[in-house]
Amino acid sequence: STEETKQVLRLSLTEFSLPKFYLLFGISKVKSAAVIAFRSSYRDRSFSPGSYERETFALTSLETVTEALLEIMEACMRDIPTCKWLDQWTELAQKFAFQYNPSLQPRALVVFGCISKRVSHGQIKQIIRILSKGLESCLKGPDNYNSQVLIEATVIALTKLQPLLNK
């Protein structure tokens, strides 16, 4: 199993190193991810946090990245019998998914939907309440970007979680 894990890790590293995957991480406007990752204000005085245009991190990109990280984590967990990484990640995602925060909540909902191995009716009910609040906000003002993102996140989460429900 250790050889299989190494193979998954090698393939994932190769995949994430391809320029077409930079966009998934919100860094598509560079020739090399290392340019952004290791750039320092001491070495490059022209660079400051406001000197480049921030790219938006699409929820669909987050979904793809989360699924890729989940695959890596599950491969590693096969070699570590007492590993609780996924449980801890799921717990954190759930905490932030059900806590109001315009920046984190939509992302946490997507991650929670992607990584959950089981879901309760209570959790589904909470997500539907969040969807309902997002729809109410959109009706009050259709230009409310945060509400639109929240609606998209709840739909992604519900789509991922629905197969886990009892018939």
N, C-alpha and C positions, 0 to 999 in steps of 0.2 A: 504493500500500500504506500510505502514511503516513496518508491519510484514514481507511482502514479501522481502523488502529491507534488513531487518535484517537476513532473511534466506539466501539470496544471499551472504551477507557479511560473515556469519558463514561458509557456504559451501566453499567459496573462500579461507578463511583463513585456513580451514582444508586441502583443496587441496594443497595450496602453502606450507604447513608445511610437506608434505610427501617428503621423500628423493628423490623419482623419479622426483620431480619437481625442485630440486636444480640445476640440469643440465640446465634447462631453464634460470636460473638466473646466470649461469656460475660459480656455486660453488659446483660442484658435488663431489669434492675430500675431503669433510669433513663429519663428522658424524652428525653434527648439524649446521644449518645455523647460529644459535646464536654464535657459536664459531668464525666465521668470522666477523659477524656483530658487535659484542661487544668486539672484541679483541683489546687491547690497548698496545702500546709499553711500557707504564709504568708498566702494570701488567705482560706482557710477553716479556721479553727482547730479547728472541730468535727470535721474529717475526719482520720482516721488510718487506717493500713492495717488495723487490727483493728476499725474502727468500722462496717464493712459486712460483710454475710455473703458470703463468697466463693462463687461459683457454680462448679459442676463443669463442666468443658469436655468434653462428650461426644465420643467418637471419631468418631461419625457427623458431628458438626458440623465436626470437624477435617478430615474427608474432603471435605466440601462446600467449606470455606474453601480447602483445598489445591487442589482442582480449579479454583476460581475464580481463585486466584493463578496457577496454571499457565496458564490461558487468557490472563490479562493478560501474563504473561512471554513466552509464545509469540507473542503479537501484537507485542510490542515487539521480540522477537528477529528477526522478519521484516525489520525496518528496520535491524538491526545485524548485518551478515554475519559478523563475527568474534566474536560474543557467546558467552560460555562460562557464562552465568549458570545455565542448567539443569544443565550438567555439574557445576558446583560445588555446587549445591543437592542433586543426586543423591548426590554423593560424601559430603557432610555427613550426609544422611539415612541413608545406608548405614552410615557410621561409628557413628552413635548407635543404629541399629537392631540392630546385632550386638554391642553393648557393654552389659553388664548395668547397668541403672540404672532402678529402679522408676518414677521420674517421667518420664524422657525416652524410654526404650526403646519403650513402647507407641505413643507419639506418632510417634516416628521410623519405626517399622514402617509405620504408616498412611501417612505422607508418602512413604516409599520406595515403597510399593505404588502410590500414586497418580501419582507423577511419573516412574517408571522407564519408559524406552522399550525396554529389553532386560533380560533376566535370565538368569543362568547356573543350571545345575543345582545347582552348589555353593551359590549364594545361597538357592535353594529349600530345599536340604537344611538349611542353617543355620536358616531360618525354621521348618521342621518340628521341628528340635531344640528351638527356643525354645518352640514349641507343646507339645511333649512335656514339657518341664520345667514349664510352666504347669499342665498337666493333672496331673502328679505332685503339685505343691504343693496343688492343689485337692482331691485325694484325701486328702491328709494332714489338711487342714482346710478344709472348704467355705466357711468364713467369710473366707478369704483374698482380700480385695478386689483386691490387686495382681495376683494370679494370674488372676483373672477378667478384669481389664482386659487383661492380657497375652494371654490366649486370644482375646479379642475382636479385639485388634489384629492378631494373626497370621492370624486368619480373614479379616479385611478385606484384609490385605496379600496373602495367597494368592489371594483372589478376584480382586484387581486384576492380579496378576502371571501367573496361570494362562494367560490368552489370549496372553501373550508367548512361552510355551514352544513348542518344536518338537513336532509331533505325535508 
